[in-house]
Amino acid sequence: MWRQTGGCDGTGGPREPEKDQLCSFEVPAGASGFCDCDGDGLKGRSEIQFRLQHVVYVING
């Protein structure tokens, strides 16, 4: 699951749960957040984070 965060910070920014998405979607340019692969709501060491992306990224998971 994609977990959206604010403040251009992939893990330290305030959570924006209303913008969370299911897997297999495109992370829009300008988004920050992380892929919550294990579903615990926390950014794990092996989970990918994004900080204010300038490109679109496709999550396949």
PDB file with SEQRES, HELIX, SHEET and CRYST1 records, atoms N, CA, C and O in Angstrom:
SEQRES   1 A   61  MET TRP ARG GLN THR GLY GLY CYS ASP GLY THR GLY GLY          
SEQRES   2 A   61  PRO ARG GLU PRO GLU LYS ASP GLN LEU CYS SER PHE GLU          
SEQRES   3 A   61  VAL PRO ALA GLY ALA SER GLY PHE CYS ASP CYS ASP GLY          
SEQRES   4 A   61  ASP GLY LEU LYS GLY ARG SER GLU ILE GLN PHE ARG LEU          
SEQRES   5 A   61  GLN HIS VAL VAL TYR VAL ILE ASN GLY                          
HELIX    1 AA1 PRO A   17  LYS A   19  5                                   3    
SHEET    1 AA1 3 TRP A   2  THR A   5  0                                        
SHEET    2 AA1 3 SER A  32  CYS A  35 -1                                        
SHEET    3 AA1 3 GLN A  49  PHE A  50 -1                                        
SHEET    1 AA2 2 GLU A  26  VAL A  27  0                                        
SHEET    2 AA2 2 TYR A  57  VAL A  58 -1                                        
CRYST1    1.000    1.000    1.000  90.00  90.00  90.00 P 1           1          
ATOM      1  N   MET A   1       0.845  -1.179   0.000  1.00  0.00           N  
ATOM      2  CA  MET A   1       0.000   0.000   0.000  1.00  0.00           C  
ATOM      3  C   MET A   1       0.886   1.237   0.000  1.00  0.00           C  
ATOM      4  O   MET A   1       1.899   1.274   0.698  1.00  0.00           O  
ATOM      5  N   TRP A   2       0.520   2.232  -0.765  1.00  0.00           N  
ATOM      6  CA  TRP A   2       1.205   3.526  -0.783  1.00  0.00           C  
ATOM      7  C   TRP A   2       0.712   4.341   0.400  1.00  0.00           C  
ATOM      8  O   TRP A   2      -0.494   4.503   0.585  1.00  0.00           O  
ATOM      9  N   ARG A   3       1.630   4.851   1.196  1.00  0.00           N  
ATOM     10  CA  ARG A   3       1.308   5.713   2.333  1.00  0.00           C  
ATOM     11  C   ARG A   3       1.797   7.119   2.013  1.00  0.00           C  
ATOM     12  O   ARG A   3       3.002   7.365   1.961  1.00  0.00           O  
ATOM     13  N   GLN A   4       0.873   8.030   1.802  1.00  0.00           N  
ATOM     14  CA  GLN A   4       1.193   9.410   1.430  1.00  0.00           C  
ATOM     15  C   GLN A   4       1.629  10.198   2.649  1.00  0.00           C  
ATOM     16  O   GLN A   4       1.034  10.083   3.721  1.00  0.00           O  
ATOM     17  N   THR A   5       2.689  11.015   2.480  1.00  0.00           N  
ATOM     18  CA  THR A   5       3.140  11.930   3.524  1.00  0.00           C  
ATOM     19  C   THR A   5       3.225  13.337   2.947  1.00  0.00           C  
ATOM     20  O   THR A   5       3.315  13.513   1.732  1.00  0.00           O  
ATOM     21  N   GLY A   6       3.195  14.322   3.810  1.00  0.00           N  
ATOM     22  CA  GLY A   6       3.286  15.706   3.384  1.00  0.00           C  
ATOM     23  C   GLY A   6       4.671  16.281   3.623  1.00  0.00           C  
ATOM     24  O   GLY A   6       5.566  15.596   4.119  1.00  0.00           O  
ATOM     25  N   GLY A   7       4.835  17.522   3.271  1.00  0.00           N  
ATOM     26  CA  GLY A   7       6.080  18.226   3.532  1.00  0.00           C  
ATOM     27  C   GLY A   7       7.252  17.765   2.693  1.00  0.00           C  
ATOM     28  O   GLY A   7       8.404  18.005   3.055  1.00  0.00           O  
ATOM     29  N   CYS A   8       6.976  17.107   1.578  1.00  0.00           N  
ATOM     30  CA  CYS A   8       8.036  16.624   0.676  1.00  0.00           C  
ATOM     31  C   CYS A   8       8.992  15.668   1.376  1.00  0.00           C  
ATOM     32  O   CYS A   8      10.160  15.571   0.998  1.00  0.00           O  
ATOM     33  N   ASP A   9       8.507  14.961   2.392  1.00  0.00           N  
ATOM     34  CA  ASP A   9       9.356  14.059   3.156  1.00  0.00           C  
ATOM     35  C   ASP A   9       8.733  12.668   3.148  1.00  0.00           C  
ATOM     36  O   ASP A   9       7.610  12.472   3.613  1.00  0.00           O  
ATOM     37  N   GLY A  10       9.480  11.710   2.613  1.00  0.00           N  
ATOM     38  CA  GLY A  10       8.968  10.359   2.442  1.00  0.00           C  
ATOM     39  C   GLY A  10       8.608   9.626   3.711  1.00  0.00           C  
ATOM     40  O   GLY A  10       7.736   8.757   3.687  1.00  0.00           O  
ATOM     41  N   THR A  11       9.252   9.949   4.822  1.00  0.00           N  
ATOM     42  CA  THR A  11       8.928   9.254   6.069  1.00  0.00           C  
ATOM     43  C   THR A  11       8.697  10.191   7.243  1.00  0.00           C  
ATOM     44  O   THR A  11       7.968   9.839   8.171  1.00  0.00           O  
ATOM     45  N   GLY A  12       9.300  11.377   7.229  1.00  0.00           N  
ATOM     46  CA  GLY A  12       9.191  12.277   8.373  1.00  0.00           C  
ATOM     47  C   GLY A  12       8.077  13.286   8.272  1.00  0.00           C  
ATOM     48  O   GLY A  12       7.760  13.963   9.250  1.00  0.00           O  
ATOM     49  N   GLY A  13       7.478  13.399   7.104  1.00  0.00           N  
ATOM     50  CA  GLY A  13       6.402  14.369   6.942  1.00  0.00           C  
ATOM     51  C   GLY A  13       5.112  13.875   7.568  1.00  0.00           C  
ATOM     52  O   GLY A  13       4.971  12.685   7.849  1.00  0.00           O  
ATOM     53  N   PRO A  14       4.162  14.786   7.790  1.00  0.00           N  
ATOM     54  CA  PRO A  14       2.884  14.371   8.373  1.00  0.00           C  
ATOM     55  C   PRO A  14       2.143  13.418   7.433  1.00  0.00           C  
ATOM     56  O   PRO A  14       2.130  13.629   6.220  1.00  0.00           O  
ATOM     57  N   ARG A  15       1.539  12.393   7.979  1.00  0.00           N  
ATOM     58  CA  ARG A  15       0.784  11.438   7.171  1.00  0.00           C  
ATOM     59  C   ARG A  15      -0.438  12.115   6.560  1.00  0.00           C  
ATOM     60  O   ARG A  15      -1.067  12.966   7.189  1.00  0.00           O  
ATOM     61  N   GLU A  16      -0.765  11.735   5.341  1.00  0.00           N  
ATOM     62  CA  GLU A  16      -1.954  12.192   4.631  1.00  0.00           C  
ATOM     63  C   GLU A  16      -2.735  10.949   4.207  1.00  0.00           C  
ATOM     64  O   GLU A  16      -2.777  10.618   3.022  1.00  0.00           O  
ATOM     65  N   PRO A  17      -3.356  10.256   5.172  1.00  0.00           N  
ATOM     66  CA  PRO A  17      -3.989   8.969   4.889  1.00  0.00           C  
ATOM     67  C   PRO A  17      -5.100   9.028   3.839  1.00  0.00           C  
ATOM     68  O   PRO A  17      -5.399   8.023   3.195  1.00  0.00           O  
ATOM     69  N   GLU A  18      -5.704  10.191   3.668  1.00  0.00           N  
ATOM     70  CA  GLU A  18      -6.754  10.313   2.649  1.00  0.00           C  
ATOM     71  C   GLU A  18      -6.195  10.169   1.230  1.00  0.00           C  
ATOM     72  O   GLU A  18      -6.958   9.995   0.280  1.00  0.00           O  
ATOM     73  N   LYS A  19      -4.877  10.238   1.081  1.00  0.00           N  
ATOM     74  CA  LYS A  19      -4.237  10.104  -0.224  1.00  0.00           C  
ATOM     75  C   LYS A  19      -3.516   8.763  -0.385  1.00  0.00           C  
ATOM     76  O   LYS A  19      -2.810   8.560  -1.374  1.00  0.00           O  
ATOM     77  N   ASP A  20      -3.684   7.841   0.578  1.00  0.00           N  
ATOM     78  CA  ASP A  20      -3.108   6.505   0.445  1.00  0.00           C  
ATOM     79  C   ASP A  20      -3.735   5.808  -0.763  1.00  0.00           C  
ATOM     80  O   ASP A  20      -4.874   6.093  -1.133  1.00  0.00           O  
ATOM     81  N   GLN A  21      -2.989   4.906  -1.363  1.00  0.00           N  
ATOM     82  CA  GLN A  21      -3.459   4.192  -2.550  1.00  0.00           C  
ATOM     83  C   GLN A  21      -3.129   2.708  -2.432  1.00  0.00           C  
ATOM     84  O   GLN A  21      -2.239   2.313  -1.679  1.00  0.00           O  
ATOM     85  N   LEU A  22      -3.856   1.902  -3.183  1.00  0.00           N  
ATOM     86  CA  LEU A  22      -3.525   0.494  -3.292  1.00  0.00           C  
ATOM     87  C   LEU A  22      -2.303   0.336  -4.179  1.00  0.00           C  
ATOM     88  O   LEU A  22      -1.902   1.270  -4.873  1.00  0.00           O  
ATOM     89  N   CYS A  23      -1.717  -0.846  -4.151  1.00  0.00           N  
ATOM     90  CA  CYS A  23      -0.556  -1.121  -5.007  1.00  0.00           C  
ATOM     91  C   CYS A  23      -0.971  -1.138  -6.477  1.00  0.00           C  
ATOM     92  O   CYS A  23      -2.160  -1.148  -6.795  1.00  0.00           O  
ATOM     93  N   SER A  24       0.002  -1.141  -7.351  1.00  0.00           N  
ATOM     94  CA  SER A  24      -0.204  -1.151  -8.801  1.00  0.00           C  
ATOM     95  C   SER A  24      -0.887   0.128  -9.287  1.00  0.00           C  
ATOM     96  O   SER A  24      -1.848   0.070 -10.054  1.00  0.00           O  
ATOM     97  N   PHE A  25      -0.397   1.258  -8.846  1.00  0.00           N  
ATOM     98  CA  PHE A  25      -0.892   2.541  -9.329  1.00  0.00           C  
ATOM     99  C   PHE A  25       0.311   3.426  -9.605  1.00  0.00           C  
ATOM    100  O   PHE A  25       1.433   3.078  -9.238  1.00  0.00           O  
ATOM    101  N   GLU A  26       0.093   4.551 -10.237  1.00  0.00           N  
ATOM    102  CA  GLU A  26       1.169   5.491 -10.529  1.00  0.00           C  
ATOM    103  C   GLU A  26       1.273   6.533  -9.428  1.00  0.00           C  
ATOM    104  O   GLU A  26       0.300   7.215  -9.105  1.00  0.00           O  
ATOM    105  N   VAL A  27       2.473   6.646  -8.854  1.00  0.00           N  
ATOM    106  CA  VAL A  27       2.726   7.712  -7.890  1.00  0.00           C  
ATOM    107  C   VAL A  27       2.874   8.993  -8.698  1.00  0.00           C  
ATOM    108  O   VAL A  27       3.780   9.085  -9.526  1.00  0.00           O  
ATOM    109  N   PRO A  28       2.016   9.979  -8.486  1.00  0.00           N  
ATOM    110  CA  PRO A  28       2.089  11.188  -9.298  1.00  0.00           C  
ATOM    111  C   PRO A  28       3.324  12.031  -8.988  1.00  0.00           C  
ATOM    112  O   PRO A  28       3.850  11.996  -7.876  1.00  0.00           O  
ATOM    113  N   ALA A  29       3.770  12.778  -9.975  1.00  0.00           N  
ATOM    114  CA  ALA A  29       4.877  13.712  -9.780  1.00  0.00           C  
ATOM    115  C   ALA A  29       4.505  14.663  -8.649  1.00  0.00           C  
ATOM    116  O   ALA A  29       3.365  15.120  -8.567  1.00  0.00           O  
ATOM    117  N   GLY A  30       5.457  14.957  -7.785  1.00  0.00           N  
ATOM    118  CA  GLY A  30       5.222  15.854  -6.665  1.00  0.00           C  
ATOM    119  C   GLY A  30       4.775  15.154  -5.391  1.00  0.00           C  
ATOM    120  O   GLY A  30       4.623  15.801  -4.355  1.00  0.00           O  
ATOM    121  N   ALA A  31       4.558  13.830  -5.450  1.00  0.00           N  
ATOM    122  CA  ALA A  31       4.106  13.097  -4.272  1.00  0.00           C  
ATOM    123  C   ALA A  31       5.281  12.704  -3.386  1.00  0.00           C  
ATOM    124  O   ALA A  31       6.401  12.525  -3.865  1.00  0.00           O  
ATOM    125  N   SER A  32       5.017  12.574  -2.103  1.00  0.00           N  
ATOM    126  CA  SER A  32       6.004  12.026  -1.172  1.00  0.00           C  
ATOM    127  C   SER A  32       5.296  10.987  -0.319  1.00  0.00           C  
ATOM    128  O   SER A  32       4.105  11.100  -0.027  1.00  0.00           O  
ATOM    129  N   GLY A  33       6.050   9.980   0.072  1.00  0.00           N  
ATOM    130  CA  GLY A  33       5.476   8.910   0.875  1.00  0.00           C  
ATOM    131  C   GLY A  33       6.336   7.668   0.778  1.00  0.00           C  
ATOM    132  O   GLY A  33       7.515   7.740   0.431  1.00  0.00           O  
ATOM    133  N   PHE A  34       5.733   6.518   1.091  1.00  0.00           N  
ATOM    134  CA  PHE A  34       6.492   5.273   1.049  1.00  0.00           C  
ATOM    135  C   PHE A  34       5.590   4.097   0.714  1.00  0.00           C  
ATOM    136  O   PHE A  34       4.372   4.155   0.881  1.00  0.00           O  
ATOM    137  N   CYS A  35       6.213   3.036   0.239  1.00  0.00           N  
ATOM    138  CA  CYS A  35       5.518   1.790  -0.065  1.00  0.00           C  
ATOM    139  C   CYS A  35       5.491   0.949   1.206  1.00  0.00           C  
ATOM    140  O   CYS A  35       6.540   0.544   1.705  1.00  0.00           O  
ATOM    141  N   ASP A  36       4.314   0.689   1.724  1.00  0.00           N  
ATOM    142  CA  ASP A  36       4.157  -0.096   2.939  1.00  0.00           C  
ATOM    143  C   ASP A  36       3.884  -1.547   2.544  1.00  0.00           C  
ATOM    144  O   ASP A  36       2.739  -1.999   2.556  1.00  0.00           O  
ATOM    145  N   CYS A  37       4.935  -2.259   2.200  1.00  0.00           N  
ATOM    146  CA  CYS A  37       4.805  -3.612   1.658  1.00  0.00           C  
ATOM    147  C   CYS A  37       4.257  -4.612   2.673  1.00  0.00           C  
ATOM    148  O   CYS A  37       3.529  -5.530   2.296  1.00  0.00           O  
ATOM    149  N   ASP A  38       4.592  -4.451   3.949  1.00  0.00           N  
ATOM    150  CA  ASP A  38       4.120  -5.412   4.949  1.00  0.00           C  
ATOM    151  C   ASP A  38       2.809  -4.988   5.617  1.00  0.00           C  
ATOM    152  O   ASP A  38       2.259  -5.725   6.435  1.00  0.00           O  
ATOM    153  N   GLY A  39       2.309  -3.794   5.265  1.00  0.00           N  
ATOM    154  CA  GLY A  39       1.002  -3.351   5.736  1.00  0.00           C  
ATOM    155  C   GLY A  39       0.922  -2.933   7.196  1.00  0.00           C  
ATOM    156  O   GLY A  39      -0.176  -2.845   7.745  1.00  0.00           O  
ATOM    157  N   ASP A  40       2.067  -2.670   7.844  1.00  0.00           N  
ATOM    158  CA  ASP A  40       2.024  -2.294   9.254  1.00  0.00           C  
ATOM    159  C   ASP A  40       1.863  -0.793   9.482  1.00  0.00           C  
ATOM    160  O   ASP A  40       1.775  -0.347  10.626  1.00  0.00           O  
ATOM    161  N   GLY A  41       1.826  -0.009   8.398  1.00  0.00           N  
ATOM    162  CA  GLY A  41       1.653   1.438   8.522  1.00  0.00           C  
ATOM    163  C   GLY A  41       2.920   2.198   8.821  1.00  0.00           C  
ATOM    164  O   GLY A  41       2.888   3.419   8.981  1.00  0.00           O  
ATOM    165  N   LEU A  42       4.046   1.494   8.902  1.00  0.00           N  
ATOM    166  CA  LEU A  42       5.332   2.115   9.210  1.00  0.00           C  
ATOM    167  C   LEU A  42       6.311   1.898   8.072  1.00  0.00           C  
ATOM    168  O   LEU A  42       6.206   0.909   7.347  1.00  0.00           O  
ATOM    169  N   LYS A  43       7.265   2.809   7.904  1.00  0.00           N  
ATOM    170  CA  LYS A  43       8.296   2.674   6.879  1.00  0.00           C  
ATOM    171  C   LYS A  43       9.378   1.738   7.400  1.00  0.00           C  
ATOM    172  O   LYS A  43      10.136   2.097   8.301  1.00  0.00           O  
ATOM    173  N   GLY A  44       9.448   0.526   6.827  1.00  0.00           N  
ATOM    174  CA  GLY A  44      10.468  -0.442   7.207  1.00  0.00           C  
ATOM    175  C   GLY A  44      11.758  -0.211   6.435  1.00  0.00           C  
ATOM    176  O   GLY A  44      11.769   0.508   5.436  1.00  0.00           O  
ATOM    177  N   ARG A  45      12.841  -0.821   6.895  1.00  0.00           N  
ATOM    178  CA  ARG A  45      14.150  -0.640   6.257  1.00  0.00           C  
ATOM    179  C   ARG A  45      14.154  -1.027   4.787  1.00  0.00           C  
ATOM    180  O   ARG A  45      14.818  -0.375   3.981  1.00  0.00           O  
ATOM    181  N   SER A  46      13.432  -2.067   4.427  1.00  0.00           N  
ATOM    182  CA  SER A  46      13.446  -2.545   3.040  1.00  0.00           C  
ATOM    183  C   SER A  46      12.355  -1.910   2.177  1.00  0.00           C  
ATOM    184  O   SER A  46      12.238  -2.237   0.996  1.00  0.00           O  
ATOM    185  N   GLU A  47      11.566  -1.017   2.742  1.00  0.00           N  
ATOM    186  CA  GLU A  47      10.468  -0.392   1.996  1.00  0.00           C  
ATOM    187  C   GLU A  47      10.931   0.925   1.363  1.00  0.00           C  
ATOM    188  O   GLU A  47      11.648   1.709   1.985  1.00  0.00           O  
ATOM    189  N   ILE A  48      10.515   1.146   0.139  1.00  0.00           N  
ATOM    190  CA  ILE A  48      10.950   2.289  -0.666  1.00  0.00           C  
ATOM    191  C   ILE A  48      10.240   3.562  -0.216  1.00  0.00           C  
ATOM    192  O   ILE A  48       9.042   3.546   0.065  1.00  0.00           O  
ATOM    193  N   GLN A  49      10.991   4.671  -0.147  1.00  0.00           N  
ATOM    194  CA  GLN A  49      10.387   5.975   0.156  1.00  0.00           C  
ATOM    195  C   GLN A  49      10.636   6.932  -1.002  1.00  0.00           C  
ATOM    196  O   GLN A  49      11.572   6.752  -1.781  1.00  0.00           O  
ATOM    197  N   PHE A  50       9.795   7.942  -1.104  1.00  0.00           N  
ATOM    198  CA  PHE A  50       9.923   8.964  -2.132  1.00  0.00           C  
ATOM    199  C   PHE A  50       9.794  10.325  -1.490  1.00  0.00           C  
ATOM    200  O   PHE A  50       8.961  10.534  -0.609  1.00  0.00           O  
ATOM    201  N   ARG A  51      10.630  11.256  -1.940  1.00  0.00           N  
ATOM    202  CA  ARG A  51      10.563  12.636  -1.460  1.00  0.00           C  
ATOM    203  C   ARG A  51      10.356  13.545  -2.647  1.00  0.00           C  
ATOM    204  O   ARG A  51      11.252  13.699  -3.477  1.00  0.00           O  
ATOM    205  N   LEU A  52       9.196  14.143  -2.739  1.00  0.00           N  
ATOM    206  CA  LEU A  52       8.839  15.093  -3.792  1.00  0.00           C  
ATOM    207  C   LEU A  52       9.378  14.660  -5.155  1.00  0.00           C  
ATOM    208  O   LEU A  52      10.280  15.283  -5.715  1.00  0.00           O  
ATOM    209  N   GLN A  53       8.812  13.600  -5.657  1.00  0.00           N  
ATOM    210  CA  GLN A  53       9.215  13.068  -6.956  1.00  0.00           C  
ATOM    211  C   GLN A  53       8.901  14.050  -8.087  1.00  0.00           C  
ATOM    212  O   GLN A  53       7.856  14.700  -8.085  1.00  0.00           O  
ATOM    213  N   HIS A  54       9.791  14.144  -9.022  1.00  0.00           N  
ATOM    214  CA  HIS A  54       9.566  14.979 -10.203  1.00  0.00           C  
ATOM    215  C   HIS A  54       9.200  14.132 -11.404  1.00  0.00           C  
ATOM    216  O   HIS A  54       9.032  14.641 -12.512  1.00  0.00           O  
ATOM    217  N   VAL A  55       9.079  12.842 -11.176  1.00  0.00           N  
ATOM    218  CA  VAL A  55       8.699  11.922 -12.244  1.00  0.00           C  
ATOM    219  C   VAL A  55       7.577  11.029 -11.721  1.00  0.00           C  
ATOM    220  O   VAL A  55       7.359  10.933 -10.513  1.00  0.00           O  
ATOM    221  N   VAL A  56       6.884  10.391 -12.625  1.00  0.00           N  
ATOM    222  CA  VAL A  56       5.845   9.446 -12.255  1.00  0.00           C  
ATOM    223  C   VAL A  56       6.494   8.088 -12.056  1.00  0.00           C  
ATOM    224  O   VAL A  56       7.319   7.674 -12.871  1.00  0.00           O  
ATOM    225  N   TYR A  57       6.138   7.392 -10.995  1.00  0.00           N  
ATOM    226  CA  TYR A  57       6.712   6.085 -10.688  1.00  0.00           C  
ATOM    227  C   TYR A  57       5.564   5.094 -10.579  1.00  0.00           C  
ATOM    228  O   TYR A  57       4.552   5.387  -9.942  1.00  0.00           O  
ATOM    229  N   VAL A  58       5.707   3.939 -11.185  1.00  0.00           N  
ATOM    230  CA  VAL A  58       4.656   2.918 -11.150  1.00  0.00           C  
ATOM    231  C   VAL A  58       5.014   1.872 -10.098  1.00  0.00           C  
ATOM    232  O   VAL A  58       6.095   1.284 -10.139  1.00  0.00           O  
ATOM    233  N   ILE A  59       4.109   1.647  -9.165  1.00  0.00           N  
ATOM    234  CA  ILE A  59       4.303   0.624  -8.143  1.00  0.00           C  
ATOM    235  C   ILE A  59       3.642  -0.655  -8.642  1.00  0.00           C  
ATOM    236  O   ILE A  59       2.474  -0.646  -9.030  1.00  0.00           O  
ATOM    237  N   ASN A  60       4.376  -1.730  -8.630  1.00  0.00           N  
ATOM    238  CA  ASN A  60       3.843  -3.032  -9.012  1.00  0.00           C  
ATOM    239  C   ASN A  60       3.958  -3.960  -7.820  1.00  0.00           C  
ATOM    240  O   ASN A  60       4.947  -4.683  -7.697  1.00  0.00           O  
ATOM    241  N   GLY A  61       3.000  -3.957  -6.967  1.00  0.00           N  
ATOM    242  CA  GLY A  61       3.174  -4.783  -5.793  1.00  0.00           C  
ATOM    243  C   GLY A  61       1.918  -5.076  -5.128  1.00  0.00           C  
ATOM    244  O   GLY A  61       1.905  -5.771  -4.112  1.00  0.00           O  
TER     245      GLY A  61                                                      
END                                                                             
